[in-house]
Amino acid sequence: MKPGEENESGEGFLVKTDAGELRSSNVVIATGTFQKPKIPAFSQKISPRISQIHSSLYRNPKRLPPEAVLVVGSGQSGCQITEELYQNGRKTYLCTGKGGRAPRRYHGKDFTWWLTKLGIVDRTVADLDSPAERFTPNPHVTGKDGGHTLNLHQFALDGVTLLGRLQDADGTHLTLADDLKENLNKADAFAKEIKKGVDQYIEKTGMEAPEDYSTVPQVGYDAEVITALDLDRENIRTIIWACGYDHDYRFVKFPIWDQFGYPIQERGVTEIHGLYFLGLHWLHTIKSGLFFGIAEDAEHLAEQIESKSPT
């Protein structure tokens, strides 16, 4: 039988693995959300002379061909890879998206500390305006060297060529959207909203906090908007796809999926008796898929399983 199917008796589950079959009254699927690297179909139209890898396979600049690199996607992975590439002397191009930017530290505290104080990490799926918001990229931050702010404007100041969204490809010719300025504005707006929330919290609570005099460069808005890129002319020999991941639960054969192919559940509990999920991005809150918050959901599931088990 396929993994996740109920056994022939109709009680519990029979799961097939490469180590044999298992039977259980309860199954907790904790495979995470990001199982399948996402690469656009038009990547197959790019010349075979261009090396292509997903961000999951990136290790360091030395493992790449020595020429220029194009990073596609400005989420956390894309920005972190871009920073490492140009800091190691590699000419780098970055196709941006609509991911937000956040200050690593503000008024003397870490970004995550403020998210906790503002209650942002405890917002539930029910608080979202749309289920699609669950798949919004996380803001640009990094933990490298103790953690620091990532900023597309700083990238431009340091020599990175910022581009809009990559739309299509033909050989070594790429077509780009003219949305660079829009993407920069969305990143900046996110940071402003976070700072505004922190400032209001400090004012409301009377909390003592050091002033923050940091400034943000705006040079990205002065960059040329490029809508066509010739990989040969720019000496680009590597494309790193930092477009994120798709979830893949094909091994679970129950019809419990929403329009996004995501399991329909309430804090990990599905309508199938004994079938649970844990560790998903936005399973219950934004921290459900992080070490930071998974313990709370695990405790909830343990209570659910115990309450529904025969005494």
N, C-alpha and C positions, 0 to 999 in steps of 0.2 A: 504494500500500500504506500501511497505517497505520504511524505512527512506532514503531520498536522491533521490527518484524517482520523475520524473516530474508528475504533476497531469494530470487528464484526458483531460483537455483543451489544454494541450501541452504548457501552459504558466506558468512559475514559478514552484514552488515545493510544494509538499504535504509531510510533515514529520510527522510520527507517533511517539509519545513519550508516556511514562507511565503516563503523565499528560494530554493526549489528542492529537488532531491533530492540526498542524500548517500549514498555507499557507504563502508563501513568494516568492517574485520575485528573491530574492538572498539568498543563503545559504553560510555561512562561516564556514567551519569545522575546529574547533580549539581544537581538542581532543588530540593534541600532537603526538609524535612519539612512545612513549614507553608505550603501553597499556597492553601488554601480557607478563608476566614473561617467560623467556626462560630457560628451564630445559631439558637436553638431554634425549632422550628416554631410554637410558640404565640405567637411574636412577631407573627404575622399577625393575631392576635385583638385586638391592642392598638389603641386608637383612632387614626385617621389624624391626629388633632390633636397626637399625640405624635411628636416627631422621634426617629428611631432611626438610629444609625450603629454600625458595628463599630469597634473600637479601632484597626484599621489605617487608618481614614479620619480619625481624630481628629488635629487639628493644634494647637489652643490654645483656651483658654476664650472668646476674643473671637469665634470663629467659631460659637459655639453660641447659641441663644436665651438671653435674659438671666435666665430663671427658674432654679429648682433643677434639679439633674441627678442621675439615678440611674445609678450604675456597677454593672454586673452582672459579677462575677468578681473575685477578690482574688489573682490571680497577679501576676507582675511588672508587666505592662502596666496592669492594673486599679488596682493600688496606686499606681503612678507617676502615672497620670492623676488619681486621686482626690486625691493630695497637691497636684498643680498646681492643680486646681480650687478646693479650699478655701483654699489659700494666696493665690489671686487673688480671694477674697471670695465665692466661689460656694457657696451652700448645697448640700451634697453628701450623698447616700445611697449606701451601698455594700452590695451583696449579697455576702456572704463565701462562700468555699469552703474546701476542706481543705488548701490550700497551706501550706507551712511558712514560718517566719520565721528569718532568720539575722542575726547582728550583722555590720555592714559591717566593723568592726574589733574585734579582741579581743586583749588583752594586747599591744597595740602593732602588730599585724600585720593586713593585709587578709584578709577572709574567703576570697578565692581563694587567697592564699598558704597559709593553713591547710589548705584542701581538698587542695592539692598535697602538703603535708608529711604529711598523714594518709593519703594514698593514695586518697582518695575519688574523685578525678577519673580514676584509673586502674582503677577497678573495671570489669569487663567485663559484658556481658549475661549471661554464664554465672554471674556472682556474684549475680544478682538472685533473689529468692524466687519471682517470677512474671514472665512476659513483659509483663504489664499494667503493671508498675512503670515501664516505659519511658516511659509517658505521664503520670506523676505531675508536677504543675506544679513549676517551679523555685521555690526559696524567694524571699521578698520581699527584694529588694535593689535599689539604684539607683546609678548612676554620676553622677547630677546633682551639680553643685558639688563635684566630687572624690570623690563617693561618700559615702553615709551610710545609716544603718539605717532601714528602714521598719517601722512597728509599728502594728498595728490598734488597740492600746490608746491610742497617742499620737493616732491619728486621732480616736478617741472623745473624748479630752481636748481636742482642738482643734475639736470641734463637729460632726464627721461622725456621721451616724446609721448605726450598724452594723445590718445585717439578716442573716438566715439565707439559705439558698439559695432562689432564685426558682423556684417550681414551676409556676405557671400564670398566665394573664392573661385578662381579659374586659373589653374596653373600656378603662376607666381604673382598673380594680380588679385588683390583683395578689395572688396567694396565695404565701405564704412558708413555708418549713419552720421549725420551732422549734429549729434546730440551731446557732444563733449561738454559744452557750457551748461546744458541742462543737468548732466550727471554731476558736474562739480557743484552746482547749486543745491542739488539734493543732499550731497554729502555735507556741505556747509550748513544747510538748514537743520540737519539732524543734530550736528554738534551744538548749534545755537539753542535748539530746544532742550537738549540735555543740560547745558549751562544755565538756561533760564530756570529749569526745574530745581537745580541745585541752589541757585541764588534765592529763589522763593523759599526753599526749605530753611536756609540759613536765616533769612529774615523772619520767618514765621516762628522758628524755635528759639531764636536768640543765640544760636550756637556760635561759639568763638571759632573763627577760621581765618587763616592768613589770607591776605589779598592775593589775587592772581593777576599778574601783569603781563602774562604771556601774550604774544601777538601772533596772528596767523597770516602768512603770506597769501597773496591773491593772484600770483603771477599766472596761474593756470588759465585765468580768463583772457589773458593776453596771447595765449598760444594759438597758432594757426589751426583752423578747423580743416582737417584732412579727410577727404571722402574716398580717396583711392590710394592704395599703397602697392608699390612694386617691390616685392621681396628681393629681387636681384639687384635693383638699383640701390636699395638701402642696405645691401649685404647681410640680410637676415637669413640665417640658415637653420634656426630653431624656432618652433612655436610651442609654447607651453600652454596647454588648455587648463585654465583655472576656473572652469565654468561650474564647479560644484559636482554634486552627485544626484543620482536618482535612487529612490528606494525600490527594492525588489523583493516582494513577498510571494513570488509564484509558488514557493514550496508549501504555502498554506492554501488549502483547497476550499475553504469556506467562503461563501459570498458575503463578506463583511467589509467591503471596500467602498470608500466614498468616491466622488468624481475625480479626485486626485490620485486614486490608487492607494490611499492611506487607510489604515484600519479604522473602522468605526468602533469607538470604545469610549468609556468614561473613566478617566484616570487609570487606564490600563485594563479595565474590565470590559470584556466583549459580551455580546448576547449569547455566545456559545458557552454553555456551562463548562467551566474548567479551563477555558482558554484565555490567556492574559498576555499583555504586552508591557514591557518595561524598557526604559532608556531611550524612548523616542523623543525627537525634537518636538517640543510643544505637545507632549503626551498629556500634560496637565498645565504646566507653566513653561516658560522659556528655559528654565534651568533643569527641566526634566531629563534632558539629554546630556547633562553635564555632571561630572563628579560632584560639583557644587550642590546639586539638588536631587540626585537620583535616590539618595537614602530615604528621603521623605516619601517618595512614591513606592519604594520597596517595602517600607513599613506598612503603607496603606494596603498594598497587595497581599502582604502576609496576613493582615487582619481579615481581608476579604476571603482569602483561601481558607483560613481557619474557621471562619463563621459559616462557610458553606460546606465544610467537610462533615461527614457523618461522625457522630460521637460514639 
